[in-house]
Amino acid sequence: MAQAARRKNAPPREDVLAAAMAMIAERGLEKLTMAALGREVGMSSGHLLYYFHSKDELLLRTLEWSEAALGAERGRLLARRGTARERLDAFVDLYVPDAPGDPHWTLWLEVWNRSLNAAEAERDRQVAIEGAWHRDLVALLAEGVSRGEFGALDPDRFAARLRALLDGFSIHVAIGLRGTGRDQILAHVREFLDGALASAPTDPAAPV
């Protein structure tokens, strides 16, 4: 009966996930422990473990929660009026971290790091997050090709390569690597897109 009362009085899981993300932003990932998070939301670490089972699951759930918000924002920007290239630039702007220690990217890097030992179900959930970004990018590139804004390219192949480029640059920004600030990275990506989209081969069957 007491356990049921504690569950009833627990804060909504979304509040717990929001608190976890706020702690990462304010104090860094190393300060996010079950005990510290419990104090933040008024729950015991054991109670948190009842809901999330492990810190790995807490981190993955927090990432999924953060990605849901980013997905909604991504959907809004892709639905805007304007050229495909304008929306592609907005997609890139949303993708790249805001600054070193960006909490979303800090969390992503930790989840990636832990994924080597994750079960298949957890790895599938990570793939689902990646897949949402990829599908939206492919659709945007395909639209640009169909409108004649971009040269003939394979949207799926181009999206895979562009996201690999963005991931590499984003890691540099997230860890604060010298000489790779956000503005510099966005300039590099714009320069790459200017050349790659304009010089895409005219043969639709040719790989890009």
N, C-alpha and C positions, 0 to 999 in steps of 0.2 A: 504493500500500500504506500509506504514511504517512497519507494522507487518510482511508482506511478506519479506521485505528487511532484517529485523532482523533475520528471520528464515534462509534466504539464506546465511547470513554472520556468522551464528552460527558455532562453531567447530563441527566436526563429533561427534556423540554420543559416539563412541568408545574412542575418546580423552577425553571426559568428564568422562567416567567410569575409564579410566586409571588414570586421575588426582585424582579422588575420592580415588582409591586404594593407590596411592602415598601419599595422605594426611593422610590416616589411618596409613600407615607405618611410616611416618615421625613425625606425631603430635598426633596420637591416635584418636580413633573414636569420642571422645567427642568434638574434634575440627572440625569435619566434619559437618558444617552447610551449608545450601543452600547459605547463603550470602558469607561464606568463599570460598566455591567451585566456586561460581560465579566470585569472584575476581580472583581466580586462572586461570580460563579459559576465562575471559573477557566477562562474561554474567551476567545479573541481576538475582537475586533469583527468580523473577517473571518469567523470561524467562525459567529458569530451571524447575520451577513448570509447565510451559506449556508443557514441554517435558515429565516430570516424574510424575506429578500430586501430589506426596507426597514424603517425605523422605523415607518412607517404600519402595516405589517403586524404588527409586534411589538405596537403599541398596540392594534390591533383584536383580535389573538389574546388579549392580556392581558385586555381587556374581556370577551371571550367566556368566558374562564376564570372571571373574577370573577362574571359573570352566571350561569354554571352553578351556582356555589355559592349565589348568591341565589335561583335558581330552585328549588333543593332546599329551601332554608329556607322559601320562599314556599309550596311544596307542603305542607310539614309544617304550617304555620300555617293553611292553608285546609282541611286535613283534620281540624282540631281539632273537638271537640264545642263546642257553644255556638251563639249566634245568628249570623245572617249579619252583623248590624251589629257584633258583637264582632270577627268575623273581618275585616270591612271596616276597622275601626279599626286592627287589627294589620297589614293590608296597607298602609295609609297610613303607619304607623309604620316599616315596613320600607322604603318607597319614599323617604321624606324623608331627606336627609343627616344624619349624626350631628352634624356641626359644620362650621364653615368649614374648607375644605381637605380635606374628606372624600375619601379617595383614589379611591374608586369614582366619585364624581361629578366629581372633577377629571379623571379619565381620560375619562369620558363627554363632558365639555365639549370636551376636546381632540379626540376622535374626531369629534364633531359639527363642530367648526371645520374639520377637515381634509376633511370629507366632500364639500365643494363640488368638490374636484378628484379625488375618488375614482372608480375605475371602477365600472361597474354591479354587478359581482359583489360588491364591497366594500359598496356601498350596500344591496344585497339582504341582506347579512349583518347590517347595522345594523337594517334593517326587521324581520328575524327576531327580533332581541332585543326590539324594541319590541312586536312581535306577541305574544310570550309573555306579557308583562305584561298586554297588552290582553285576550287570550283568558281569562286567569284572572280578571280583574276582571269581564268580561262574565258569565262563568259564576256568579260570586259574586252579582252583582246579580240575575241571573235567578233564582237560588235564593231570594234575599230576596223577590222579587216573588211567586214561586210559593207561598211560605210565608205570604204576607200581611204580612210584616214591613215591606216597602216599598210605597209606593203604585204604581199602574200607571205604568210608565215603559218606555222603550225601552232595554234594557240596553246595546246597542252605542253608541247616541248618548250616553247618559249617561256611559258609560265614557270615550269620546273627550273629552268636556268635562271630566270630573273629572281625567283624566290631564294635560290641558293646564293645568289649575289647579295640579296637583301639580308639574308641570315648572317652571312659572313661580316658584312659591314655593321649590322646591328649589334653583333657580339662585341665588336671593337668599341662602339659607342657605349654599350652597357657596362663594360669593364673599365671604361675611361682610358683606353689606349691612346697614348700621345699622338697628336697629328691626325686623329680621326674623330673630330667633333661632329655633331649632328649636321651643322650647316655644310661642312666639307663633304660629308657622306651624301647628302641630298644633291649637292652639285655634281658629284661623281656619277650618281645614278641618272640624273637628268642628261648628262653628257652621253652616257651609255645609251639611253633610250633614244636620244636625238639621232645617233648614228645607226643603231640597230633597227629602229622602226622605219627610218627613211631608206635604208639600204637593204631591206628584206628582199629576198630573191623574188622575181616575177613568176617563177614556176611554182605553183601551189604544192607540187610534190616534193620540192627541194626542202631538206631539213634546215631549220634555223637554230 
